[in-house]
Amino acid sequence: MTNAHGQLLYRHLKSSLDPDQIADRLQYRPQTMELHLFEVDVEQPERIAAVIQQLQGLDIKVFLHHPMKIQGKYLDILSDDPEVFEYYRFSCRVLHDICQEHQVYCVVHPHYSRGPSGRLNLGDNAEVEARSIELRDAIEDVRSTMGEWFLWENTPTGVFSNMNPLWLTHIVAPLELPVCYDISHSFMSLKGDNRRLVEDVRALFPYTRYYHVVDSLGTVVHDALPLGQGRIDWRALKPYIVERDFIFEIGLQDQGDCTAMVESATFFAALPSDDLDS
């Protein structure tokens, strides 16, 4: 789809399963939609399947996003909380089966910044290596029983972030792990350094299958800004992004109004399109 100037319109949007949110997104005729799921959704897999089928019937490419919490607690693949540990694996099994049946991928966080794996003592090299290997083994254990329908998303802090100097060498590369690369999370990890961000995007590109495109000021605050309102150099990143699937994961004041996502898509479309190798 193009506009009057011949620019591609990247209508790549995010929604929950809420019918009003779905209707809001559909008015823009999206090409891609990511469906953010919650604990209650996993208890109703037939509802997830019905929305996937609805969107696929409109020729929309669908991605799912694993729930963030169970009973208010952030999920962590290495959690020592039995409820979190079991729910992480139970929900992955449910979503794996849905993904396999409907040929869609699901974004999964190994952990969140507020969970135990979101904290890492970078001054202790032995701890960094040990925890990197522990997380790698846990991811491989989940993948060994559930196939390749998950895309693993980086966090701003912790073991599965590029704050960890061993993230690529000890986790992603040995597993040839398919990654959902959240650009704002990496920008935060790198303390707002655009040069290092481009280097990291380039290094992770062979493993990246999907991008979360969202701006940031590059501080410790998870700001999730519309494109152009933060400090990320999108022109330098666009050649990589357009080679993969992606959505505009903008923080919305009103979840029933995705205008900020659409405006970000317009901003992105207007950027010069350089070749990847230029």
C-alpha positions, 0 to 999 in steps of 0.5 A, spaced: 500 500 500 502 506 498 500 514 499 499 519 493 507 520 493 508 513 492 511 512 499 510 505 502 504 505 508 507 501 513 501 500 517 504 495 522 500 496 528 499 493 535 492 491 539 489 487 544 484 482 543 479 487 545 474 488 539 474 496 540 481 496 539 481 491 533 476 495 530 480 501 531 486 498 528 482 495 522 480 502 519 487 503 517 487 497 513 493 494 517 498 489 513 501 486 520 498 486 527 501 484 533 496 481 538 498 482 546 495 477 550 494 477 557 493 472 563 485 471 561 486 470 554 491 464 555 485 461 559 481 462 552 485 459 546 479 459 542 478 466 542 485 467 540 484 463 534 478 466 532 481 473 532 487 470 528 482 467 523 479 474 523 485 478 521 488 472 516 481 472 513 483 480 511 490 478 509 493 481 515 500 478 518 499 476 525 504 475 531 502 474 538 505 477 544 506 472 550 503 475 557 507 479 561 504 477 568 501 472 572 497 474 578 501 481 577 508 478 577 512 479 571 514 472 568 521 470 568 523 463 565 528 462 571 523 465 576 524 461 583 517 462 584 513 456 583 507 460 580 511 464 575 515 458 573 509 453 572 505 459 568 511 461 564 511 454 561 504 452 561 502 459 557 508 457 552 505 450 551 498 453 549 501 459 545 505 454 541 499 449 539 496 456 537 502 458 533 503 451 530 496 450 528 495 457 525 502 458 522 504 465 526 509 467 531 509 469 538 514 474 541 516 471 548 520 475 553 525 470 557 524 475 563 522 483 564 527 488 567 523 488 574 524 480 574 530 477 578 533 476 571 532 483 569 538 485 575 545 483 573 552 485 577 556 487 571 562 488 575 562 480 577 564 477 570 563 470 573 556 471 575 555 474 568 557 468 565 554 463 569 547 467 569 548 467 561 549 460 561 543 458 565 538 463 561 541 460 555 539 453 557 532 454 560 531 457 553 533 451 549 529 447 554 523 450 552 525 450 545 526 443 545 519 441 547 515 447 543 519 448 536 521 454 533 514 458 533 517 463 539 521 470 537 525 472 543 525 479 545 530 483 549 529 487 555 532 494 557 536 491 563 538 484 565 541 477 562 537 478 556 539 485 554 545 488 550 547 491 557 550 484 558 556 483 554 555 476 553 548 476 550 550 475 543 556 470 544 553 466 550 545 466 548 543 468 542 549 465 537 550 458 540 542 457 539 541 461 533 536 464 537 530 467 533 530 474 536 524 480 536 529 486 537 526 491 541 530 498 538 528 502 544 530 497 549 537 496 546 537 504 546 536 504 553 541 499 554 546 503 551 544 509 554 542 513 548 548 512 544 546 511 536 553 509 534 553 503 538 545 502 537 547 501 529 553 497 531 548 492 535 542 492 530 548 490 525 551 484 529 544 482 531 541 482 524 542 475 522 538 473 528 533 478 528 526 476 525 522 481 527 523 489 530 519 493 535 519 500 532 519 505 538 522 511 539 526 513 546 530 518 549 535 513 551 534 514 559 532 509 564 525 511 563 521 506 559 518 512 555 515 508 548 515 514 544 512 515 537 517 516 532 521 523 532 519 524 539 525 521 541 533 521 540 533 514 535 537 515 529 531 512 524 534 513 518 540 509 520 536 503 522 531 503 516 535 499 511 535 493 517 528 494 519 525 494 512 528 487 511 524 484 516 517 484 519 516 489 524 510 493 528 510 500 531 509 499 538 508 506 541 505 507 548 498 509 547 494 514 552 488 511 550 488 504 548 482 504 543 486 510 539 492 508 535 493 514 532 500 515 534 502 508 531 499 510 524 503 517 525 509 513 527 508 509 520 507 516 516 514 518 519 518 512 518 515 512 510 517 519 509 525 517 511 530 516 505 530 509 504 538 507 503 540 500 501 542 496 506 549 495 504 550 503 502 
